Amino acid sequence: MGILEGVLFRKQTALPRQRQGISCALLAACVLAVAPSCHKKNGSPAWGNPGVPAPAVAPPALPKAQPAPATTNASPATEPLEDREPPETTTAPTAGTGSEGLRFITYNVENWLTMDRYVDHKSLKGAPKPDSQKEAIIKILARHAPDVIGLCEVGQASDLAEVQERLKAAGLDLPNSQYVGGSDPVRHLGFLSRFPIKSTAKPVVTEYQLAGQTFSINRGILDVSLDARGKSYRFVGVHLKSKRESEQGDQEAIRMNEARLLRRHIDSILKTDAQARIVVYGDFNDTRATPAIKMVTGNYNDPAYLTAIPAKDSRNEAWTHYWALNDIYSRIDFIMVTRGLRDEVNFPAAKIIDDAEWNDGSDHRAVMAIFK
């Protein structure tokens, strides 16, 4: 007999029968109230092992968010409704079906290049990315069958060609490519497409002043246009300065200047064609509320505003990068669109890919968007 039951029993023996009945009812209610908590599941994500997805539990569908009304009094710091998380979808789109629209993935493949590495407790000089890491990336990309891929942290043009060849061997043929770099001689941007590249462009301005010195954007700005299934798209890719300190100067100031150059390039496109269908993507190395990201997206009331497509993984988490050194999970990889393309975004289908191999291939997780 437990303590609670003993107390109630002693009180019951001293009470009339009708009051004994009330006390018994109270005891039964206490037991019923406690019992379910023993079987309650912990809904916290499995942070200890981010590579292994937790059992997916589909949340109830939410009504589609409506854009906030454009008013001159709106504060730019207020998150627009259209950029908040879309309703969850419990059915993943079938990979490779042409009727669903254009499938696009942006992916930082973490040093797919030759460099000094530390692998299997050994320091290696001038070593390529290990085959096991390459295969993990190829499996993820082939599984989700994108029509177009924007890559960050590719080494030489031959490295981009290797990605292309490995994907083709895995059943994903993307025969058209573009390769762009900046002042960084090591890391570049790569672009692969199922559809022919119609044209390419370069930003007019690629330099900025910082502390009295002139610097160039580190990884450049990739700009390609193509037609896919009767519709035109323009893809603008970037890889902004990382949060690691640099001999050039303050890393945040460098990133802000690079973001300003990107915004200037986007504005130059929209000045010529206000309805341009632009996809701006890549590793921005900063989170949504930071000045650098706000510099890129612009003011919500501005016709040139960029919508950052919301996306989550199978566990309803939104981070795309794990910085092991500082044990930080953050969302720094984005796909953004101009107003001319926003209505064709399949918002519920956007996702952060958390396949089991993600941590074997890169410290980033790929982000996918689908256009109707």
N, C-alpha and C positions, 0 to 999 in steps of 0.2 A: 504494500500500500504506500503510495507516494505521500509527500507532506501535504499537498493540497487536498488529496482525498481524505487524509486523516483528520484534517481540520474540519472539513465539511461533515464527516461522519460524527465527530464529537458534538458539533452544533445540532445536527439532525436529531440526536438522541434526546436533546433537551427541548425540542420544539414540538408543537402539535403536528399531526400528520399532514395537514394541508401545507404548513410551512416547510415540512420535510420535502414535499413534492417540488416546491419552488427551488430549494437548494439543490436537489438532484438535477433539475433542468439546467441550473447554472453550471453544474459540473459537466454536463453533456455538451453544453455550448462551448466551454473552455477546451474540451478535448477536440471538438470538431474544428475550432478556430486554429489550433496548433498543428493538427495533423497535416494539412496540405503543404505547409512550409517545409516539411522534411523532403518533399519531392520536387520543390521548385528548382528549375534549371537556371544556371548562371548565364545571363545573356551577354556577358562581357566578351569582346573579341579575343582570339588566341594570340595576343601580342608576343608571347614567348617564342612562337614558331611561326613567323609570318608567311613562310613558304607553304604551310599546310592549311588549306581553307577549312574553316569551321563549318559545321552543317548549316546549309542555307535555310533560312526561315523567311518565307516571302511575307513582307508586311502588307497590310491592306492598301489597295490602290488609293491614291490621293487625287483630288481634282487637279486638272491642269492649271498651272500658275499663269496668271494674266500679267501682261506688262504694266508697270506702274505708269500712271498718267503723266505725260510730259508737262511740267510746269516750270516756270522760271524761278520758282522758289525752292525747287527740289535740291536737296543737298547731294553733291557728288559722292559723299562718303556713305550714303545710304545704299545698301545693296539692292539693285533692281529686282523685281519679282522674277523677271525672265531668266536671271542668272542663278536662281535658287535651284535646289535639287528637284529634278523631274520625278513623276510617279515611277515607282519600281515596276519592272516587268519580270514575270516569272518564266517567260518563254524566250530563250535566246534565238536571235535570227539565224536562219540556216546559212552557213558559210557558202559563198560563191554563187548565190542565186542572182542572176542579172536583173530580175524584176524588182528587187528590193532597193535598188539605187546604188550609189557609189560608196564603197567601203574604204575608209581611210584610217591609217594607224600612224601615230607619231611615236618614236621609240629612241631613247638614248641607249645605245648598245654597249656602253662602257668600254671604251678603249679597244675597239676592234682595229688594232694597229700593232706595230712593232715598237716595243719599249722595254726598259728594265722592269722586271717583275719579281714578285716574291710568290712562288708557287710550290705547294707541297713542302713547306718549310725550307725552301731553297731559294737563294737569290739568283736570278737569271738575267744576263745582259743581252739586250737586243732580242727579246723573245716575242713571238706573236701571241695573240690571244689564244689560250688553251682550247683545243678542239672540243672538249666537253662543254665549255662555255658557249662556243659558237653553235654547237648542235642544240643546246637548250634554246637559244634565240631563234634558230631556224624552225624548230618544232612549234614554238609559240606562233610565229608568223604564218607558217604553213597551215596550222590548225584553224586560224581565224580568216584565212584567205582574203586579205585586203586587195583592192584594185590598185591602191596607191599607198606608198610608204614614205614617210619623211624620217630620215635617220640622223642622229647626232653622235658625235665622237667616232667618226670613221677616219682612218688614217689616210693612206694614199688612194689614188684612183683604182689601183689594183685591189685594194681591200674592198671597195664598193663592188667591184666586179666579182670578187669572191662571194660576197653576200648574194649577189644576183645568181651566180652559178649554183650555189648550194640550195637556194630557194627553188630553182628550176628542177634540180634533182629530186627535191622533196615534193614536186608537183605544183609549184606556184611559179608560173612563168610571167615575169615582169620585164619585158625586153627593152624598155625605154628608161634612160637614166640621166641624171644631172649631178654634177659634183662641184661644190663651191667651197672656198676657204677665205680666210682673212689674214690678219697679221700673225696668227698662231700657225707655225709651220707643221704642227703635229696633228691637231684635231680639225676635222672638216665636217661639212654637211653633205649628206647624200640623199638622193631622191630616186625612187623606182616606181614605174608605172606600167600598168597593163595597156594603157592608151598612149598613142604617140604624143610627144611634147610639141605643141604648136609653136611656142616661142619662149624665149627667156629674157630676163631683164636684170639690170644691175642698178643699185641705188646711186644717185648722183653724188651724194655726200656720204663718205665712209670714215671721216676723221673728225676728231673733237679735241678741244683744248682742256687740259687739266693741270692745275698748278704750274701754269706757264709753259707747258710742253704739249706737243701735238701727238696724239695717239690714233691708231686705226682700230676699227672694230675687230675683235679677236678672231671670231669664226665666220665672219661675213654674213650676208643675207642672201638666201637662196630664193629665186623668184622664177617660177615656171607657170605657163598657161597651157591648158589642154582642153579638148572636147571629149566628153564621155557620155555615151547614150543620149546624144542629142542636146546636151547641155554643156555650157562653158564653165570652167573653174580656173581660178588663179591661186596658186599655192605659194605662200611666203613663209619660209622657214628660218628659225634662228636658234642659236645656243648662246645665251647671254653669259656674262662673266660669273664664275662660281663664287661661293661665299668664302673661299680660301683667300688669304691675303696675297697680295701681289707686289712685286718690286716696282710696278708702274705707279702704284698709289693705292688709295683707299678702295677696297673691293666694291663697296656699295656705290661710291661715286662713279666708278668705272661702269658698273652695271646700269646705273641711271643714265649715263651718257649714251650707252649702247641702246637702251630702250628709247631714248629720244631720237636717235638715228633711225630706228625701226619705225617709230610713229611718223617721222618726217617722210619716209618712203611710202608708207600706206597713204598718207594724206596726198602725196603727189599723184598716186594712182586714182584716188577718189576725186581729185580736182578735175581730172580728165573725164572720168566716168563715175558719176555719183552713185550709180547702181551696180558698180563692179562687184562680182561674186567672188570675194576673196576669203581664203582660209589661211589664217595666221596661226602657226603652230611651232612647237619645239620645247626645248628645255630653257625655261626663263630664270631658273635658279632663284626664284623669289615667290612668295605666297600672295594670295589675292589682295590683301589689304595694304600691301606695301606701295610706296611711291612709284617704284619702277613698273609694277603691273598696271597701276592706275594711269601712268604715262602712256602705256601701250593701248589700253582699252579706251581711254578718253572719257569725256563726260557723257553720262547716260542721255542727256537731253540733246546732245550733238548728233546730227545726222551721220557723222563719221564714227560713231560709237561701235566698238567691237563687243560682241556677246561671247563670253567665255562659256563654252558648253559644259554644263555640270555632268559629272560622271562618278559612279561608285563601283566597287567590286562586288563579288558575290556575298560578302559579309557586311555590305552597306558602309564600307570605309572608303575614304576619298584620297588617301595619300598615294603618291607615285614614286617617292624616293626614300630610301633608308640610308642615312649617313651613319655607318657603323661606328666611326671614331667618336662621335658625340651622341650616339644612341638617339637619333632624331628621325622621326617619321614626318614627312611634309608633302604637300601638294605643290609641285613646282613645274610640272609638265602640263601644258594646256593646248587645247584646240579652240580657236576663236574664229568668229565669222562676222562679216559686215552685215548691215541691215538688208542688203540686196540678196543675201543667201539664207538669212535666218529662218524664213518660213519653210525652207526645204530641209531643215535639220530634223532628223528623227530622234527627238530628245530622249524618249524612253529607251532607245536602243544603244545610246552612248554608254561606254563602260570602261573601267580600268581593269585591265586583264591581269588576273591573279592566278593564272595556271600554276601548277605545282613546280614547274621548272623556272619560274621567274627569278628566284634568287640564285639559281645556278648560272644564269646567263648575264645578268646585269644588276647593278644596284638601283636601277629604275624599273618601273613597271610601265608597260605600253598603255597608251590611251587610244581608244577607237571611237570614231564617229561615223554615222551613216547618213547619207543625204538621199532624200526621196527622189 
